[in-house]
């Protein structure tokens, strides 16, 4: 029972048999397999696979049915320390965890909510599948996890995402019958991720599962009120307990206008459980899918897709001040001069700026995809990503996030890194000693833009974000 604990072993044996317990223990004692998800907004699977092989001697393997996934054949810490990882060309993520966004099947014109979003692996996966267009909202209840969510949204260069900080079960007091699609990757007891979180085996018990089941039910009820009639919800957990999965969905099916949708997964999986102890579970749960960790060589997961088939009574709405924030287009007098400055400085054509909306907030200006829309701007922690920041003289400094997103459109004031020493100075926030004119630059390394800088008499001063700076980056 090493690594599982008595309660977990007994539970797994009851559900799947004694051989499953042995298989899970064997799985826990193996070196975890490393998987990565390619950021299709920035690069390709073929390029990253070739890069790993030629620079690190690391072989990867494609995953059938998952065009953005790679399996790393020999786990290596170098991958997480590579500049490509820091720059958001890929996301290190469990294979099973990549699947819920695929089942959600988001489109560019959808309005989508990720209800329990941090750390952002599924949010960024959804944003990439939307091609950085449409309206994506990502909600997280814990403030420290909101910061992690924002960090990863920025790192992966999403510009179609608004970040919320609410209790998910109360968010239906703001949004009613609003979203086309919604992901509920619910908090759970983690029976499928003991390889990552060994402490689960020591505290896991059925009482905790039942308590979590109550929260999961409330989150799903809120989600159903928020999604449009005919809209779809994907519910997923990284646990295997029936109390947090089939029983929660069965209760939802008995109370609300909703049906289970057939789904197919790109990895081996099993139907949902419909016979459990003395409980009656809705037979529609056969359409749900269970991923067992020892079979997938990844996390254990439960995934089900629901369709809202009728109307529901809305929640009592919150009353809150809307504030005076507003999104404007590129022709607005509020941003016209700013965009002209960026166009003159970096050679970005006006047509490029027409693809976005803009929001001024304190000393920052943000930009978001042109079709992003929400009437409740004042409730967001962040909308889109930073275009730039105003200094004491009200002059704009171009932001690294914007430079990375607009990298294909920048033609002027590009400084290309000449050596490893210059690269180290830049990514650590230092100064590259060069005689250059007093002006702003974008910094290029190899074939992509790293970020921004300001030149002057001392040299080129890095504007690489503090959140991304690292002394541990591996330079091949």
ChimeraX attribute file (.defattr): number of C-alpha atoms within 10 A of each C-alpha:
attribute: neighborCount
match mode: 1-to-1
recipient: residues
	/A:1	14
	/A:2	11
	/A:3	20
	/A:4	23
	/A:5	16
	/A:6	14
	/A:7	16
	/A:8	22
	/A:9	21
	/A:10	15
	/A:11	16
	/A:12	20
	/A:13	15
	/A:14	14
	/A:15	16
	/A:16	10
	/A:17	13
	/A:18	13
	/A:19	11
	/A:20	18
	/A:21	22
	/A:22	16
	/A:23	14
	/A:24	22
	/A:25	19
	/A:26	13
	/A:27	18
	/A:28	20
	/A:29	12
	/A:30	10
	/A:31	10
	/A:32	16
	/A:33	14
	/A:34	21
	/A:35	23
	/A:36	21
	/A:37	22
	/A:38	26
	/A:39	23
	/A:40	17
	/A:41	19
	/A:42	17
	/A:43	13
	/A:44	15
	/A:45	21
	/A:46	12
	/A:47	11
	/A:48	18
	/A:49	19
	/A:50	15
	/A:51	15
	/A:52	17
	/A:53	13
	/A:54	11
	/A:55	10
	/A:56	14
	/A:57	10
	/A:58	18
	/A:59	17
	/A:60	22
	/A:61	12
	/A:62	15
	/A:63	15
	/A:64	11
	/A:65	10
	/A:66	16
	/A:67	13
	/A:68	21
	/A:69	25
	/A:70	26
	/A:71	19
	/A:72	19
	/A:73	13
	/A:74	12
	/A:75	16
	/A:76	12
	/A:77	9
	/A:78	17
	/A:79	21
	/A:80	16
	/A:81	16
	/A:82	17
	/A:83	18
	/A:84	16
	/A:85	18
	/A:86	21
	/A:87	20
	/A:88	20
	/A:89	21
	/A:90	27
	/A:91	23
	/A:92	16
	/A:93	18
	/A:94	22
	/A:95	23
	/A:96	23
	/A:97	20
	/A:98	20
	/A:99	19
	/A:100	25
	/A:101	23
	/A:102	17
	/A:103	19
	/A:104	22
	/A:105	14
	/A:106	23
	/A:107	19
	/A:108	17
	/A:109	15
	/A:110	18
	/A:111	22
	/A:112	28
	/A:113	29
	/A:114	27
	/A:115	27
	/A:116	24
	/A:117	25
	/A:118	24
	/A:119	18
	/A:120	24
	/A:121	21
	/A:122	23
	/A:123	28
	/A:124	27
	/A:125	27
	/A:126	26
	/A:127	29
	/A:128	24
	/A:129	21
	/A:130	21
	/A:131	18
	/A:132	21
	/A:133	25
	/A:134	23
	/A:135	26
	/A:136	33
	/A:137	23
	/A:138	27
	/A:139	25
	/A:140	24
	/A:141	16
	/A:142	13
	/A:143	13
	/A:144	10
	/A:145	16
	/A:146	23
	/A:147	16
	/A:148	15
	/A:149	23
	/A:150	23
	/A:151	16
	/A:152	21
	/A:153	28
	/A:154	23
	/A:155	21
	/A:156	30
	/A:157	27
	/A:158	28
	/A:159	29
	/A:160	28
	/A:161	28
	/A:162	26
	/A:163	24
	/A:164	24
	/A:165	19
	/A:166	17
	/A:167	15
	/A:168	23
	/A:169	17
	/A:170	18
	/A:171	22
	/A:172	24
	/A:173	16
	/A:174	17
	/A:175	19
	/A:176	21
	/A:177	19
	/A:178	17
	/A:179	24
	/A:180	20
	/A:181	26
	/A:182	29
	/A:183	27
	/A:184	21
	/A:185	24
	/A:186	24
	/A:187	17
	/A:188	22
	/A:189	26
	/A:190	23
	/A:191	24
	/A:192	25
	/A:193	20
	/A:194	23
	/A:195	24
	/A:196	13
	/A:197	12
	/A:198	15
	/A:199	14
	/A:200	20
	/A:201	22
	/A:202	13
	/A:203	11
	/A:204	18
	/A:205	15
	/A:206	15
	/A:207	10
	/A:208	14
	/A:209	19
	/A:210	18
	/A:211	14
	/A:212	19
	/A:213	24
	/A:214	13
	/A:215	18
	/A:216	25
	/A:217	20
	/A:218	17
	/A:219	24
	/A:220	24
	/A:221	18
	/A:222	22
	/A:223	31
	/A:224	30
	/A:225	24
	/A:226	26
	/A:227	26
	/A:228	22
	/A:229	20
	/A:230	15
	/A:231	20
	/A:232	27
	/A:233	28
	/A:234	25
	/A:235	25
	/A:236	25
	/A:237	26
	/A:238	27
	/A:239	26
	/A:240	25
	/A:241	24
	/A:242	21
	/A:243	20
	/A:244	28
	/A:245	30
	/A:246	27
	/A:247	23
	/A:248	21
	/A:249	27
	/A:250	18
	/A:251	14
	/A:252	19
	/A:253	18
	/A:254	12
	/A:255	9
	/A:256	16
	/A:257	15
	/A:258	22
	/A:259	18
	/A:260	22
	/A:261	16
	/A:262	14
	/A:263	13
	/A:264	11
	/A:265	18
	/A:266	13
	/A:267	16
	/A:268	12
	/A:269	20
	/A:270	15
	/A:271	15
	/A:272	22
	/A:273	21
	/A:274	17
	/A:275	13
	/A:276	14
	/A:277	7
	/A:278	6
	/A:279	9
	/A:280	12
	/A:281	22
	/A:282	18
	/A:283	14
	/A:284	18
	/A:285	23
	/A:286	18
	/A:287	19
	/A:288	26
	/A:289	23
	/A:290	25
	/A:291	26
	/A:292	23
	/A:293	24
	/A:294	19
	/A:295	16
	/A:296	15
	/A:297	17
	/A:298	24
	/A:299	25
	/A:300	27
	/A:301	26
	/A:302	28
	/A:303	26
	/A:304	27
	/A:305	22
	/A:306	23
	/A:307	20
	/A:308	20
	/A:309	15
	/A:310	13
	/A:311	16
	/A:312	17
	/A:313	8
	/A:314	16
	/A:315	16
	/A:316	11
	/A:317	13
	/A:318	12
	/A:319	8
	/A:320	10
	/A:321	9
	/A:322	11
	/A:323	10
	/A:324	7
	/A:325	12
	/A:326	14
	/A:327	21
	/A:328	17
	/A:329	18
	/A:330	23
	/A:331	14
	/A:332	12
	/A:333	10
	/A:334	14
	/A:335	18
	/A:336	13
	/A:337	13
	/A:338	15
	/A:339	18
	/A:340	17
	/A:341	15
	/A:342	21
	/A:343	19
	/A:344	11
	/A:345	17
	/A:346	20
	/A:347	15
	/A:348	21
	/A:349	16
	/A:350	14
	/A:351	9
	/A:352	12
	/A:353	22
	/A:354	13
	/A:355	15
	/A:356	22
	/A:357	23
	/A:358	25
	/A:359	23
	/A:360	19
	/A:361	12
	/A:362	8
	/A:363	12
	/A:364	17
	/A:365	21
	/A:366	22
	/A:367	24
	/A:368	27
	/A:369	23
	/A:370	21
	/A:371	16
	/A:372	23
	/A:373	17
	/A:374	13
	/A:375	9
	/A:376	15
	/A:377	18
	/A:378	15
	/A:379	17
	/A:380	16
	/A:381	15
	/A:382	19
	/A:383	25
	/A:384	26
	/A:385	27
	/A:386	23
	/A:387	25
	/A:388	23
	/A:389	18
	/A:390	14
	/A:391	11
	/A:392	7
	/A:393	6
	/A:394	9
	/A:395	12
	/A:396	19
	/A:397	19
	/A:398	25
	/A:399	23
	/A:400	24
	/A:401	26
	/A:402	20
	/A:403	24
	/A:404	25
	/A:405	20
	/A:406	16
	/A:407	18
	/A:408	11
	/A:409	14
	/A:410	19
	/A:411	14
	/A:412	14
	/A:413	14
	/A:414	16
	/A:415	16
	/A:416	18
	/A:417	17
	/A:418	11
	/A:419	9
	/A:420	11
	/A:421	10
	/A:422	17
	/A:423	19
	/A:424	19
	/A:425	16
	/A:426	24
	/A:427	23
	/A:428	19
	/A:429	18
	/A:430	17
	/A:431	20
	/A:432	20
	/A:433	15
	/A:434	13
	/A:435	12
	/A:436	13
	/A:437	12
	/A:438	13
	/A:439	12
	/A:440	23
	/A:441	25
	/A:442	26
	/A:443	26
	/A:444	19
	/A:445	14
	/A:446	9
	/A:447	7
	/A:448	14
	/A:449	23
	/A:450	26
	/A:451	26
	/A:452	27
	/A:453	26
	/A:454	20
	/A:455	20
	/A:456	15
	/A:457	11
	/A:458	13
	/A:459	18
	/A:460	28
	/A:461	21
	/A:462	23
	/A:463	24
	/A:464	21
	/A:465	15
	/A:466	10
	/A:467	8
	/A:468	13
	/A:469	15
	/A:470	15
	/A:471	9
	/A:472	10
	/A:473	19
	/A:474	13
	/A:475	12
	/A:476	9
